[in-house]
Amino acid sequence: MKNYFFLPVAFLLTGSAVNGQDLKNKDVPAVVKSALQKNYPQAENVSWEKEKGNYEANWGGKSGEDNSVQFTPAGAFIEIVRAIPVTDLPKSAIDYIHKNYRGAKITEAGKVTDALGKLSYEAEVHGKDILFDENGNFLKHE
């Protein structure tokens, strides 16, 4: 089984892994749904959450969470998280985890692209999310 990861985008914005409020499609502002359709026309079977005032759309994969994109209430793009195989994490990120979380298994991984095009990575270990920059350098854990 491949290890894929999805992390609620609000985690990165709020600094904590807070469960979002599930929303029905009718409860999402039209401008947000329009932004999703315009930027990600391939998104199908979308589920919605509200995270700290922003709207998060999830779709794709068996879990329906291979892609997660977040928008402001005005429809401005914040970032997208794409699930990746754990083996696609930068080597330095994997090394950091092995050194600092001895014997721990990386259960999920994600590649994050923000509104400015900046890349970063996320890895889940023991239910905690560890964040790395585009080169795999440790940023913080949550």
Secondary structure, 3 states (H helix, E strand, C coil): CCCCCCCCCHHHHHCCCCCCEEECHHHCCHHHHHHHHHHCCCCCCCEEEEECCEEEEEECCCCCCCEEEEECCCCCEEEEEEECCHHHCCHHHHHHHHHHCCCCCEEEEEEEEECCCCEEEEEEECCEEEEEECCCCEEEEC
